[in-house]
Amino acid sequence: MEQRLATIIGNAVRAARQRLELTQADVAERVGIATEVYGRLERGHMLPSVRTLRKLCLVLNASSDVLLGLSATATVEGGAPQLAEDPPEYRERPEVRRLMRTVRKLDSPRLRLLGQVAHALER
């Protein structure tokens, strides 16, 4: 039962992630888990905690019913899917998101140097 549920959730989160054109790293960062952990979850090798499942629902704009395989699509009154609004930074192009993940890891001197390079590129 647990393995079957893990597979259902894994397939559902993968489909939702691909629909949103996000990478595994994008989703993992937004949910607050390691990319490797998200990969195991997506492959059906583990079940998410309730807290992680809730975050996945918000990040992937999918209801828990969809992620748990209870419904193909979850709707609200009027038949429209209930989706959370993405913060503006989630609408960035994938290459910008990858760059920002790298930039966040830089120490202060390297960050200043990168700022100077970026400023020079604007000219």
N, C-alpha and C positions, 0 to 999 in steps of 0.2 A: 504493500500500500504506500509506504513512504517513498520508495523508489519511483513508483508510478507518478505520484504527486510531484516529486522533484523533476521528473521529465516533463510533465505538463507545464509546470511553472517555468522551467528552462526554455521550452519552446515558445511559450507566450511572451516572456521578456525579450527573447531574441527577435521575435516578429515585431514587437512594439518598438524595440531599439532601431531595427532596420527601417521601419516605417518612418521614424523620425530622423533617419540618416545620421545617427549618432554612433560613435565608436564605443567599444566596451570600456575604454578608459574614460570617455565622457560620462557614461552612466555611473561607473564606479566612483568617480570624483564627486558627482552630484549627490549620490546616495551616502557617501562617506565610508566606503569600503575599499579594500585593495583591489586593483584590477584583476589580480590572480584569483581572488575570492569570487569576484563577479563572474569570471570565466568559468569557474567550477559550477557556480549556480546556473549559468546559462546552459552548460553541458548536461545539467541534470544530476550532478554528483553531490549536491547538497540542498537542503531546504533553508530558505531564509528565515530569520527570526520575524516575529510579528512586526517589530519596529522597522526592520529592513524591508519587509513586504509593503508596509505603508509608504515608505520613502520611494520604493520602486513604482508604486501606483502614481504618486505625485510626479515623479521625474518622467515617467513614460506615458503620462496622460492616459492611463488605463485603470479601469475599476478593478477591485480585488476579485470580483466575479470572473472577469476575463482572465486575469493572471492565474487564478485557481482552476480554470477550465470549467467553470460553472455556467458560463454564458459566452457566446461569441462576441456580443457587444452589450455593454450595459448602457441603459438610457435613463433619462429623466423624463418628466412630463413633456409631452409633445413629440417624443421619440428621438430627440437630439442627444447625442452622446454627451455625458458630463465630463468635461475636460478642464484641467487646471490651466490657468494662463502662465505661459513661460515667462520667466524674468528676461529682460532684454539681452543679457549676456549669453543666454542659451541659444539665441538666434544667430550667433556668430558663425562664420564659415568654419568647417572642420580644421583647416590649416591654422586659423587664428586661435581656435580652442587649444590645439596642440602646442602652439607657440606660447600661449599664456600659461599652460601647465609647466613648461620649461622655465619661463621667466620667473614664476613664483618660487622656484628652487634656488635662484641665484643669490649670492651674497651681495652686500651693498656696493662694493667697488665694481663688480661685474655688471650690476644693474645700472650704475651710473654710466659705465662704458657703453652698454647697450643703448641707453637713452641718447648718448652722443651720436652713435651710429645711426639710430633712427632719425634724429634731427637732421643729420647730414643727408640722409636719403630723401627727405622731404623737399630739398632744394631742387 
